[in-house]
Amino acid sequence: MLKYKFIESMVSEDIGRGDLFSRISQSKEVRAYILAKSDGLFAGKEYIDVLAKIYDLELLWKVEDGSSFSAGEKLLYISGDSKAILSLERSILDIALHASSIATLTGKFVSKITPFGVKLLDTRKTRPLLREFEKYAVRCGGGINHRMGLDDCLMLKDTHLKTIDNLEIFMQEVRQKIPFTSKVEIECEDIYGVKEAMSAGADIVMCDNMSNDAICEVVAFRDKNYPHILLEASGNVTLETIEEIAKTGVDAISSGSLVHQANWIDLSMKMEG
């Protein structure tokens, strides 16, 4: 249902009161295709399938979500009424471009840390009203979603901690009030904060902007004293730094750059004939 609303809102934004070309053109049965003009990982199929169902288009897919493609490949054939295809061209391309660009960058990050058994997580640094879509694109690239929102995990960041007088007492109250299945993650900036968070009963501890040496110290402390607690590293994660972070022994690394640093790849639509 959410995908339908998303598609309808997106198309409405572009078409407005009606495509002017449709007023003066004749309908024809045509076939178009999406052409890759750069390499990447594809994402967007789930959403384009919904669009095609709404607007009665026939699709012939040559890629799947998460599959790689090369420049020069034809990724998707679209058959239907010429007016519909031309009116929806930009919407279809924007879905594929936006999602595939995120998936492509995510895939590059994943390839750096897969040998170390570390998970790649996204963040809530998403564009307003596009969180579900952008996190879907991250999954297509091999990443794993972190929190979808404030309601599925309690994270205590530095700003939250400033309002808490006694973390241990606060955590006792937390366990009585949040859902039984919800986890608690606490953000820490140094080993002292880590020890306090683990002692208080955190399920996950985030090493925020720590040096790799400091993270190694945290991992050793966790392994010896609280092996059940998960460790996440975050802060200034780049393609150049993520491999060394993964070598520290954390369970996961999170990065907002999967979304906000994804540069659009090059895709275009062409008409056959």
VOPAGU-2260 file (C-alpha; in pm, 1 decimal, decimal comma):
REM VOPAGU-2260
SITE   aa  ch    i         X         Y         Z
SITE  MET   A    0       0,0       0,0       0,0
SITE  LEU   A    1     281,2     243,3      83,9
SITE  LYS   A    2     446,1     178,0    -251,6
SITE  TYR   A    3     120,9     262,0    -432,4
SITE  LYS   A    4      88,8     593,1    -247,5
SITE  PHE   A    5     454,6     672,5    -313,0
SITE  ILE   A    6     421,0     603,9    -687,0
SITE  GLU   A    7      97,5     798,3    -722,9
SITE  SER   A    8     241,1    1101,3    -540,7
SITE  MET   A    9     559,2    1094,1    -748,3
SITE  VAL   A   10     374,7    1072,4   -1079,3
SITE  SER   A   11     128,5    1341,6    -974,5
SITE  GLU   A   12     416,8    1574,8    -892,4
SITE  ASP   A   13     557,3    1536,4   -1245,1
SITE  ILE   A   14     242,1    1523,3   -1458,6
SITE  GLY   A   15      55,4    1792,9   -1267,6
SITE  ARG   A   16    -265,8    1887,0   -1452,5
SITE  GLY   A   17    -168,3    1671,6   -1751,8
SITE  ASP   A   18     118,8    1602,6   -1987,8
SITE  LEU   A   19      94,2    1866,8   -2262,6
SITE  PHE   A   20     240,5    1626,9   -2521,4
SITE  SER   A   21     -43,1    1383,0   -2454,9
SITE  ARG   A   22    -294,9    1651,0   -2556,8
SITE  ILE   A   23    -162,7    1677,0   -2909,5
SITE  SER   A   24     -24,1    1329,6   -2982,9
SITE  GLN   A   25    -188,2    1009,2   -3103,7
SITE  SER   A   26    -170,2     690,3   -2898,1
SITE  LYS   A   27      45,8     410,7   -3037,1
SITE  GLU   A   28     159,0      75,3   -2906,6
SITE  VAL   A   29     533,4     112,9   -2857,1
SITE  ARG   A   30     825,0     -50,9   -2680,6
SITE  ALA   A   31    1096,0     139,0   -2495,7
SITE  TYR   A   32    1397,8      24,8   -2297,6
SITE  ILE   A   33    1624,8     147,8   -2022,0
SITE  LEU   A   34    1986,6     166,9   -2130,9
SITE  ALA   A   35    2276,4     158,8   -1885,6
SITE  LYS   A   36    2540,4     417,1   -1970,0
SITE  SER   A   37    2758,2     330,0   -1669,7
SITE  ASP   A   38    2827,0      24,5   -1452,6
SITE  GLY   A   39    2641,2     -42,1   -1130,3
SITE  LEU   A   40    2408,1    -249,5    -913,9
SITE  PHE   A   41    2040,9    -229,5    -999,1
SITE  ALA   A   42    1761,4    -135,1    -759,5
SITE  GLY   A   43    1409,6     -12,6    -815,0
SITE  LYS   A   44    1239,3    -316,9    -964,6
SITE  GLU   A   45     986,7    -354,2    -681,3
SITE  TYR   A   46     870,4       4,5    -729,1
SITE  ILE   A   47     870,2       4,4   -1108,8
SITE  ASP   A   48     662,8    -316,0   -1101,2
SITE  VAL   A   49     402,3    -131,9    -895,0
SITE  LEU   A   50     405,7     163,2   -1135,4
SITE  ALA   A   51     357,0     -69,5   -1432,5
SITE  LYS   A   52      61,6    -236,7   -1263,8
SITE  ILE   A   53    -106,1      96,6   -1192,5
SITE  TYR   A   54     -58,6     230,1   -1545,9
SITE  ASP   A   55    -105,1     -94,3   -1742,2
SITE  LEU   A   56     246,1    -129,8   -1882,0
SITE  GLU   A   57     410,1    -459,1   -1975,7
SITE  LEU   A   58     764,0    -511,0   -1848,9
SITE  LEU   A   59    1037,7    -748,2   -1960,9
SITE  TRP   A   60    1317,9    -741,7   -1704,6
SITE  LYS   A   61    1677,4    -825,7   -1787,7
SITE  VAL   A   62    1804,7    -750,3   -1436,6
SITE  GLU   A   63    1689,6    -814,3   -1081,9
SITE  ASP   A   64    1724,6    -600,5    -771,4
SITE  GLY   A   65    2080,9    -635,6    -648,9
SITE  SER   A   66    2223,8    -765,8    -975,3
SITE  SER   A   67    2518,3    -596,8   -1145,3
SITE  PHE   A   68    2507,2    -440,1   -1489,6
SITE  SER   A   69    2754,3    -286,1   -1731,9
SITE  ALA   A   70    2744,4      17,3   -1956,4
SITE  GLY   A   71    2569,1     -66,0   -2282,6
SITE  GLU   A   72    2327,2    -321,6   -2134,6
SITE  LYS   A   73    1952,3    -294,7   -2187,3
SITE  LEU   A   74    1805,4    -345,4   -1840,6
SITE  LEU   A   75    1432,1    -330,8   -1897,1
SITE  TYR   A   76    1188,5    -334,6   -2189,7
SITE  ILE   A   77     860,1    -144,0   -2144,2
SITE  SER   A   78     562,8    -201,9   -2373,4
SITE  GLY   A   79     235,3     -12,9   -2381,7
SITE  ASP   A   80      59,1     303,8   -2486,6
SITE  SER   A   81     299,1     569,8   -2612,3
SITE  LYS   A   82     130,3     846,7   -2414,5
SITE  ALA   A   83     161,4     653,3   -2088,6
SITE  ILE   A   84     525,1     558,2   -2142,6
SITE  LEU   A   85     629,3     910,2   -2240,9
SITE  SER   A   86     442,9    1063,2   -1946,7
SITE  LEU   A   87     603,3     815,1   -1704,8
SITE  GLU   A   88     955,5     819,7   -1852,8
SITE  ARG   A   89    1104,3    1050,9   -1591,6
SITE  SER   A   90     929,4     878,7   -1299,9
SITE  ILE   A   91    1058,6     537,4   -1408,9
SITE  LEU   A   92    1410,1     667,1   -1459,6
SITE  ASP   A   93    1414,0     857,0   -1130,6
SITE  ILE   A   94    1317,9     543,2    -941,9
SITE  ALA   A   95    1591,0     340,5   -1111,5
SITE  LEU   A   96    1853,7     613,6   -1089,0
SITE  HIS   A   97    1797,5     702,7    -725,1
SITE  ALA   A   98    1773,0     345,5    -598,6
SITE  SER   A   99    2049,5     203,0    -817,8
SITE  SER   A  100    2290,6     479,4    -720,4
SITE  ILE   A  101    2244,2     400,3    -350,4
SITE  ALA   A  102    2268,8      26,9    -416,8
SITE  THR   A  103    2585,0      73,5    -622,0
SITE  LEU   A  104    2764,7     270,2    -351,4
SITE  THR   A  105    2642,0      30,3     -83,8
SITE  GLY   A  106    2780,3    -261,7    -281,3
SITE  LYS   A  107    3123,5     -99,8    -288,1
SITE  PHE   A  108    3120,8     -64,7      90,8
SITE  VAL   A  109    2996,6    -420,7     141,4
SITE  SER   A  110    3273,5    -565,5     -74,7
SITE  LYS   A  111    3533,7    -402,8     152,0
SITE  ILE   A  112    3411,8    -567,9     473,2
SITE  THR   A  113    3258,2    -898,1     365,4
SITE  PRO   A  114    3588,0   -1088,2     417,4
SITE  PHE   A  115    3577,7    -991,1     786,1
SITE  GLY   A  116    3220,7   -1102,4     854,2
SITE  VAL   A  117    3110,9    -750,6     948,0
SITE  LYS   A  118    2763,8    -618,3     863,3
SITE  LEU   A  119    2708,2    -284,9     690,4
SITE  LEU   A  120    2424,0     -75,5     834,8
SITE  ASP   A  121    2250,7     236,3     709,5
SITE  THR   A  122    2123,9     521,1     931,2
SITE  ARG   A  123    1823,6     753,5     965,9
SITE  LYS   A  124    2005,4    1015,1     758,6
SITE  THR   A  125    1758,1     982,7     474,6
SITE  ARG   A  126    1571,8    1238,2     267,5
SITE  PRO   A  127    1235,7    1341,6     414,8
SITE  LEU   A  128     955,6    1099,5     316,5
SITE  LEU   A  129    1200,4     874,7     126,5
SITE  ARG   A  130    1321,9     658,9     414,6
SITE  GLU   A  131    1147,7     335,7     313,9
SITE  PHE   A  132    1259,4     378,4     -47,4
SITE  GLU   A  133    1621,2     463,5      32,6
SITE  LYS   A  134    1656,3     186,6     290,1
SITE  TYR   A  135    1514,1     -56,7      33,3
SITE  ALA   A  136    1791,4      54,9    -204,0
SITE  VAL   A  137    2051,6     -12,0      66,2
SITE  ARG   A  138    1920,4    -368,4     101,9
SITE  CYS   A  139    1947,9    -416,8    -273,6
SITE  GLY   A  140    2315,4    -323,0    -246,0
SITE  GLY   A  141    2381,8    -581,1      23,9
SITE  GLY   A  142    2352,5    -357,3     328,3
SITE  ILE   A  143    2131,8    -414,0     631,8
SITE  ASN   A  144    1883,9    -163,9     766,4
SITE  HIS   A  145    1945,9      -6,0    1105,7
SITE  ARG   A  146    1646,4     159,1    1272,2
SITE  MET   A  147    1355,2     246,4    1046,5
SITE  GLY   A  148    1246,5     500,8    1306,3
SITE  LEU   A  149    1235,4     588,0    1673,3
SITE  ASP   A  150     984,9     314,3    1748,3
SITE  ASP   A  151    1177,0      -4,3    1667,9
SITE  CYS   A  152    1486,8      29,9    1886,9
SITE  LEU   A  153    1577,4     263,2    2171,6
SITE  MET   A  154    1904,5     438,5    2097,6
SITE  LEU   A  155    2056,0     660,8    2363,8
SITE  LYS   A  156    2280,9     912,5    2192,9
SITE  ASP   A  157    2501,7    1171,7    2360,2
SITE  THR   A  158    2211,6    1417,4    2359,2
SITE  HIS   A  159    1987,4    1168,1    2538,2
SITE  LEU   A  160    2254,3    1077,3    2790,4
SITE  LYS   A  161    2288,4    1443,3    2892,0
SITE  THR   A  162    1930,7    1426,3    3021,8
SITE  ILE   A  163    1981,4    1106,4    3224,9
SITE  ASP   A  164    2107,9    1139,9    3583,5
SITE  ASN   A  165    2165,5     772,1    3655,6
SITE  LEU   A  166    2198,5     536,4    3358,9
SITE  GLU   A  167    2160,4     216,8    3557,4
SITE  ILE   A  168    1834,6     328,7    3720,9
SITE  PHE   A  169    1709,8     463,1    3388,7
SITE  MET   A  170    1777,1     127,9    3218,2
SITE  GLN   A  171    1578,4     -54,8    3484,6
SITE  GLU   A  172    1281,1     166,3    3403,9
SITE  VAL   A  173    1337,2     122,3    3031,3
SITE  ARG   A  174    1300,9    -254,5    3057,3
SITE  GLN   A  175     961,8    -211,8    3223,3
SITE  LYS   A  176     823,7      26,2    2961,3
SITE  ILE   A  177     955,2     -57,9    2613,2
SITE  PRO   A  178     838,6    -367,9    2422,1
SITE  PHE   A  179     994,3    -694,1    2536,5
SITE  THR   A  180    1147,1    -754,8    2193,1
SITE  SER   A  181    1298,5    -406,3    2155,8
SITE  LYS   A  182    1672,5    -364,3    2193,9
SITE  VAL   A  183    1859,1     -79,6    2358,7
SITE  GLU   A  184    2164,0      70,8    2191,2
SITE  ILE   A  185    2389,1     320,7    2368,3
SITE  GLU   A  186    2628,6     553,3    2192,1
SITE  CYS   A  187    2971,9     585,7    2353,3
SITE  GLU   A  188    3271,2     805,1    2280,0
SITE  ASP   A  189    3535,0     630,3    2492,5
SITE  ILE   A  190    3607,6     313,3    2693,0
SITE  TYR   A  191    3467,9     466,6    3011,2
SITE  GLY   A  192    3131,1     523,8    2850,2
SITE  VAL   A  193    3142,4     172,7    2706,2
SITE  LYS   A  194    3196,2      15,9    3047,6
SITE  GLU   A  195    2908,4     213,8    3196,8
SITE  ALA   A  196    2675,5     124,6    2909,2
SITE  MET   A  197    2757,3    -244,9    2922,5
SITE  SER   A  198    2723,5    -258,3    3298,9
SITE  ALA   A  199    2384,2     -86,7    3273,8
SITE  GLY   A  200    2253,1    -355,8    3037,7
SITE  ALA   A  201    2286,8    -227,7    2680,9
SITE  ASP   A  202    2211,4    -478,1    2405,4
SITE  ILE   A  203    2422,4    -287,9    2151,9
SITE  VAL   A  204    2704,2     -40,7    2207,9
SITE  MET   A  205    2800,3     206,5    1938,9
SITE  CYS   A  206    3162,0     317,5    1922,1
SITE  ASP   A  207    3109,6     669,7    1794,0
SITE  ASN   A  208    3401,4     842,1    1623,7
SITE  MET   A  209    3656,7     632,9    1813,4
SITE  SER   A  210    4003,7     559,8    1681,0
SITE  ASN   A  211    4066,1     206,2    1559,9
SITE  ASP   A  212    4296,3     146,5    1857,4
SITE  ALA   A  213    4020,5     254,0    2095,7
SITE  ILE   A  214    3770,6      28,2    1919,8
SITE  CYS   A  215    4011,2    -264,8    1954,4
SITE  GLU   A  216    4024,5    -195,2    2328,8
SITE  VAL   A  217    3645,1    -196,5    2341,2
SITE  VAL   A  218    3626,3    -524,2    2149,4
SITE  ALA   A  219    3871,4    -689,7    2388,0
SITE  PHE   A  220    3675,6    -566,8    2690,8
SITE  ARG   A  221    3347,0    -684,3    2540,1
SITE  ASP   A  222    3482,6   -1026,0    2448,1
SITE  LYS   A  223    3613,7   -1083,0    2799,7
SITE  ASN   A  224    3324,3    -942,9    3003,5
SITE  TYR   A  225    3005,5    -910,7    2794,7
SITE  PRO   A  226    3032,9   -1140,9    2491,1
SITE  HIS   A  227    2656,5   -1122,0    2429,6
SITE  ILE   A  228    2663,6    -746,3    2358,2
SITE  LEU   A  229    2684,3    -637,2    1995,2
SITE  LEU   A  230    2929,8    -369,3    1888,0
SITE  GLU   A  231    2868,9    -112,5    1617,4
SITE  ALA   A  232    3122,5     138,1    1487,1
SITE  SER   A  233    3015,4     468,5    1335,8
SITE  GLY   A  234    3154,7     806,3    1240,0
SITE  ASN   A  235    3366,0     923,1     944,8
SITE  VAL   A  236    3325,1     590,1     765,3
SITE  THR   A  237    3450,0     606,3     406,6
SITE  LEU   A  238    3550,8     358,0     137,7
SITE  GLU   A  239    3910,3     430,6     234,7
SITE  THR   A  240    3865,0     370,8     609,0
SITE  ILE   A  241    3599,3     102,6     640,4
SITE  GLU   A  242    3826,8    -198,5     588,7
SITE  GLU   A  243    4054,1    -105,8     880,0
SITE  ILE   A  244    3748,5     -47,3    1100,0
SITE  ALA   A  245    3619,1    -392,9    1008,2
SITE  LYS   A  246    3947,8    -547,1    1117,1
SITE  THR   A  247    3891,2    -428,7    1476,3
SITE  GLY   A  248    3637,1    -703,7    1540,3
SITE  VAL   A  249    3313,9    -506,6    1565,2
SITE  ASP   A  250    2991,3    -675,0    1458,1
SITE  ALA   A  251    2865,1    -395,4    1235,7
SITE  ILE   A  252    2959,7     -60,5    1085,0
SITE  SER   A  253    2702,2     207,9    1011,0
SITE  SER   A  254    2730,1     493,6     765,3
SITE  GLY   A  255    2492,0     764,0     648,7
SITE  SER   A  256    2705,6     817,4     339,2
SITE  LEU   A  257    2543,8     514,6     173,1
SITE  VAL   A  258    2254,8     749,9     101,0
SITE  HIS   A  259    2378,9    1107,0     115,4
SITE  GLN   A  260    2705,5    1046,9     -70,9
SITE  ALA   A  261    2562,1     829,6    -350,0
SITE  ASN   A  262    2632,9     993,0    -686,4
SITE  TRP   A  263    2377,6     921,6    -956,5
SITE  ILE   A  264    2477,7     666,0   -1215,2
SITE  ASP   A  265    2383,2     710,7   -1582,0
SITE  LEU   A  266    2066,4     548,4   -1717,5
SITE  SER   A  267    1842,8     662,3   -2002,5
SITE  MET   A  268    1525,5     553,0   -2180,5
SITE  LYS   A  269    1515,6     493,2   -2555,2
SITE  MET   A  270    1232,9     409,6   -2795,0
SITE  GLU   A  271    1262,9     114,0   -3031,0
SITE  GLY   A  272    1206,6     164,7   -3401,7
